[in-house]
Amino acid sequence: MKAILSVLGIIFVIAWLVLWLAVKVTFGAIHLLVVIGVILIVLAFVDLV
């Protein structure tokens, strides 16, 4: 029983680390897309003027 609990604990810790890294990468990608979108909008307005 102890072995099963240890394996489950290790799996949960690894899953938490993977999800934590995925969230960090996703937040970074979202902010990068927002910055690129704002730059494109500004360039469109500058080109129109």
C-alpha distances in whole Angstrom, upper triangle without the diagonal:
4,5,5,6,9,10,11,12,14,15,17,19,20,21,23,25,26,27,29,31,32,33,35,36,37,39,41,42,43,45,47,48,49,51,52,53,55,57,58,59,61,63,64,66,67,68,70,72
4,5,5,6,9,10,10,12,14,15,16,18,20,21,23,24,26,27,29,30,31,33,35,36,37,39,41,42,44,45,46,48,50,51,52,54,56,57,58,60,61,63,64,66,67,69,71
4,5,5,6,9,10,11,12,14,15,17,18,20,21,23,24,26,27,29,30,32,33,34,36,38,39,40,42,44,45,47,48,49,51,53,54,55,57,59,60,61,63,65,66,67,69
4,5,5,6,9,10,11,12,14,15,16,18,20,21,22,24,26,27,28,30,32,32,34,36,37,38,41,42,43,45,47,48,49,51,52,53,55,57,58,59,61,63,64,65,67
4,5,5,6,9,10,10,12,14,15,16,18,20,21,22,24,25,27,29,30,31,33,35,36,37,39,40,42,43,45,46,47,49,51,52,53,55,57,58,60,61,62,64,66
4,5,5,6,9,10,11,12,14,15,17,18,20,21,23,24,26,27,29,30,32,33,35,36,38,39,41,42,44,45,46,48,50,51,53,54,56,57,59,60,61,63,65
4,5,5,6,9,10,11,12,14,15,17,18,20,21,22,24,26,27,28,30,32,33,34,36,38,39,41,42,43,45,47,48,49,51,53,54,55,57,58,59,61,63
4,5,5,6,9,10,10,12,14,15,16,18,20,21,22,24,26,26,28,30,31,32,34,36,37,39,40,42,43,45,46,47,49,51,52,53,55,57,58,59,61
4,5,5,6,9,10,11,12,14,15,16,18,20,21,23,24,26,27,29,30,31,33,35,36,37,39,41,42,44,45,46,48,50,51,52,54,56,57,58,60
4,5,5,6,9,10,11,12,14,15,17,18,20,21,23,24,26,27,29,30,32,33,35,36,38,39,41,42,44,45,47,48,50,51,53,54,55,57,59
4,6,5,6,9,10,11,12,14,15,16,18,20,21,22,24,26,27,28,30,31,33,34,36,37,38,41,42,43,45,47,48,49,51,52,53,55,57
4,5,5,6,9,10,10,12,14,15,16,18,20,21,22,24,25,26,28,30,31,33,35,36,37,39,40,42,43,45,46,47,49,51,52,53,55
4,5,5,6,9,10,10,12,14,15,17,18,20,21,23,24,26,27,29,30,32,33,35,36,38,39,41,42,44,45,47,48,50,51,53,54
4,5,5,6,9,10,11,12,14,15,17,18,20,21,23,24,26,27,29,30,32,33,34,36,38,39,41,42,43,45,47,48,49,51,53
4,5,5,6,8,10,10,12,14,15,16,18,20,21,22,24,26,27,28,30,31,32,35,36,37,39,41,42,43,45,46,47,49,51
4,6,5,6,9,10,10,12,14,15,16,18,20,21,23,24,26,27,29,30,31,33,35,36,37,39,41,42,44,45,46,48,50
4,6,5,6,9,10,11,12,14,15,17,18,20,21,23,24,26,27,29,30,32,33,35,36,38,39,41,42,44,45,47,49
4,5,5,6,9,10,11,12,14,15,16,18,20,21,22,24,26,27,28,30,32,33,35,36,37,39,41,42,43,45,47
4,5,5,6,9,10,10,12,14,15,16,18,20,21,22,24,25,27,28,30,31,33,35,36,37,39,40,42,43,45
4,5,5,6,9,10,11,12,14,15,17,18,20,21,23,25,26,27,29,30,32,33,35,36,38,39,41,42,44
4,5,5,6,9,10,11,12,14,16,17,18,20,21,23,24,26,27,29,30,32,33,35,36,38,39,41,43
4,5,5,6,9,10,10,12,14,15,16,18,20,21,22,24,26,27,28,30,31,33,35,36,37,39,41
4,5,5,6,8,10,10,12,14,15,16,18,20,21,23,24,26,27,29,30,31,33,35,36,37,39
4,5,5,6,9,10,11,12,14,16,17,18,20,21,23,24,26,27,29,30,32,33,35,36,38
4,6,5,6,9,10,10,12,14,15,16,18,20,21,22,24,26,27,28,30,32,33,35,36
4,5,5,6,9,10,10,12,14,15,16,18,20,21,22,24,26,27,29,30,31,33,35
4,5,5,6,9,10,11,12,14,15,17,18,20,21,23,24,26,27,29,30,32,33
4,5,5,6,9,10,11,12,14,16,17,18,20,21,23,24,26,27,29,30,32
4,5,5,6,9,10,10,12,14,15,16,18,20,21,22,24,26,27,29,31
4,5,5,6,9,10,10,12,14,15,16,18,20,21,23,24,26,27,29
4,5,5,6,9,10,11,12,14,15,17,18,20,21,23,24,26,27
4,5,5,6,9,10,11,12,14,15,17,18,20,21,22,24,26
4,5,5,6,9,10,10,12,14,15,16,18,20,21,23,25
4,5,5,6,9,10,11,12,14,15,17,18,20,21,23
4,5,5,6,9,10,11,12,14,15,16,18,20,21
4,6,5,6,9,10,10,12,14,15,16,18,20
4,5,5,6,9,10,11,12,14,15,17,19
4,5,5,6,9,10,11,12,14,15,17
4,5,5,6,9,10,10,12,14,16
4,5,5,6,9,10,10,12,14
4,5,5,6,9,10,11,13
4,5,5,6,9,10,11
4,5,5,6,9,10
4,6,5,6,9
4,5,5,6
4,5,5
4,6
4
